[in-house]
Amino acid sequence: MDVSQQSLLQAGKRVNEAGFMKVDFLQGDIFNLPFPAGLFDHVFICFVLEYLPAPQKAIEQALRYLKPGGSLTVIEGDHGSAYFHPDSEHARKAINSLVELQARSGGDSLIGRRLYPMLQTAGLCDVRVSPRMVYADGSKPELREGFTKKTFTAMVEGVREPAIAQGLVDEATFHAGVRDLYRTAEPDGTFCYTFFKAVGYTPR
C-alpha cells in the first residue's frame, strides 16, 4: 500500500518482472486503512515514518490491524549517520540543510535512532532494533554508483532550490557540498550510512 499511485505502478511493474503472483496493490493513507482490526499476522513499514508529522500515531494505527502475537517491522534511515572520506564541512552543511528542511515540513530524517522508544511506547513487546550499514568504497563500484551517487547524493542535490531559498545554506556552500559528496564515490573515497530495522510483537 502506498499513498502514491505512481509508486504503486512502479512497484507493480517490478513485482511482475520478478514473477511474483500473490501480491495486491492498494492506494491509501496509513492513518485511514480500509481493513478490519486484527486482520494481519505481520505489518511492514519502510521509509514512511520519516516523512510524517505524526509517526508515533502511524505506528499505533498500524497495530490495530495486527492479530494478537502479530509482528511489526519498521525500517528507516538516519541522515545523521552518514560519514565519509574525504571528510567535508561543506558536505555536512548540505546534508544538514536537508535534515532541517525535512524537519520544517513536519518530518524527521533522523528517525532511525528513535525506533526503539517509539515501538516501546506503542506497546509492542520484545522490541529489537538492528543497524543495517551500507558501506561503499573502491572495492564496491555497484554501491558507489547505486547508493553514494544515485541515492544519497542525488537526494541531497534534490533539495538545492528550497534549501537555498529558505536560507539554510548559501549557494556556494551547497554546490561545494554536493561536489564533495560525489568526490567520496571516487575510487579512493568511502561512504557509510546506517539504516535501522526494528521488530516488535503485539501482546497475546
N, C-alpha and C positions, 0 to 999 in steps of 0.2 A: 504494500500500500504506500502511496505517496500523494502529496498534495498537488504535484505537478504532472499533468497529463503527458507532457513531453518526456519527462523522466521515465514514466511508465512505458511509453512506446519504445524508448531505447532499451529498457530492461527486458521487455518482451522480445525484442529482436535478439538480444544476447542469449536469452533462455532458449529460444527456438534454435539458434545456431549451435548451442551446446547439446541439443537433443533431449532436453527435459520436457516432460509432458504434463505432469500433475502440478502445475503452478497457475494460480489465479492472480490476476492483477486488478486492483481496485483503487480508484481515486478517492481520497478522503482526508479528513482532518483528524490528527491524532487526539484532539480534545473532544471529538464527537464521532466515534467509530460506530458503524452500523452492525454491531454484533451483540448477541446476548451475553450477559455476565457468565463467567466460568466456562467459556467455550473451548479455550485453547490449553494445550499442555505446555506450550513454550511461546514466548514473545521475544522477538529480536528487534532491537532498535540500534541503528547505525548512522552516525554522522547527522543526527537530527537535533539533539538537545542543545548543541552549541548555538543554534540559530533561534531558539525560542526564548521569549521573555519570561516564561514560567516553566522551566524544565522539571522542577520538582512535581508540579501538578501533572505534567505529561507522564511521568513515571507512575504516579498514583493512579491516573486514569487507566494506564496500560494494565495495572494489576487487577482491575475489575474484570478483565476478560480471561484471567488465568484460573484454572482449576486449583483446588487445594493441593499443595505439594508441587504445583507447576513452577516452571523456571523462567527467569527473565535474563536476557543477555543484552548488555549495552556496550557499544564500542564508540569511543570519542577520542579525538586528538587533544593536544595541548601545545599551542604555539610557543609557549614559554619553554618548552623542552628542546627547541631547536638549537643546536650548536654546530660549529663548522670550522673548517680550516681552508684558506686563511681567514682568521677572525676579522671582523669589520664592524666598526662602530656605526658606519652608515647603514649596513645591512640590518643591524639590530634596531636602528631607528625606523627603518622602513617596515620591519616586522611589527614593531610596537605601534606604528600608525594603523596597521591592520587590526591589531588587538583592540585598540581604543575605538576605532571606527565600528567594530562589531559590538563593543560594549555600548556605544551611544545608540545603536539601533535596537538594543534590548537583549543582545546575545552575549555569549561568553566563550571565546575561543581558547580559554584556559580551563575549560570544564573537566578535562580528563582527570585532573588531580582531585576533583571533588566527587567522583563517582561513588567511592566507598561510603562517605557520610550520607550521600543522597539516597542510596539504596537502603541503608540502615534506617534512615528517617522514615522512609516509605513503609517500613515494617517487614522487609524481606529478611529471611533467615539465612545463615551460613553464607554470608556475602564474601566473595573472593574477588580480588582485583589483581590482574597481572599486566605488567608493561609489555608492549609489543613494539620493539625498537626496529626502525628502518635505518640502516647504516649503508651509505654509499661511498665507495672510494674508487680508485683507478682499476681495481680488480672486478668491479661490478658495473660495467658500462650500461647494462639494462636499467639498473636503479638510478644511476647518474642521469640518464636521459629521461626515464619514465617518472621518477619521483622528484629528484632535485630540481630538474629543469621544468618538466611539463606539468608537475603537480604543485609543489610548494612554491617555487619561484614564480610560476605563472599566476598562482593565486595572489601572491603579494603584488605582482605587477598589475593585476586586475583592479586594484583599488587606488591606482595612481591619482586619478582625477578627483574623487571625493576626498582622499586624504590630504591632498594639497589645497583643495578648495576650502576645507574646514580648518586649515591652519595647523594640522597635526604634524606636518613636516614640510620643509621647503623643497622646491622642485629639484634643486641641485643635489641635495642630500638623498632624496628618494631615488633619483636617477643613479647616483653612485651606489646606493644600497642594492638596487636590482642588479646592477653591473657586477657588484661583488658577490652576490648570491650565485649568479651564473658562473662566476670565477671558481666557486667551490666545486663545480661539476667538471672542471678540467682534470686531466689525468693525475695531477699531484694534489688535488683538493679532496676534502672529505666533508660529508654532510650527515647529520644524525638527527632523527626526530622520533618521538615516542607517542604511540597510541596506547590507550588503556582499555582493557577488556574487563568488564565487571559482570559477575554472575551471581544471582541470588534466587531464593526459593520462597514461595508463599507458604504460610503455616498450613499444616494439615488439619 
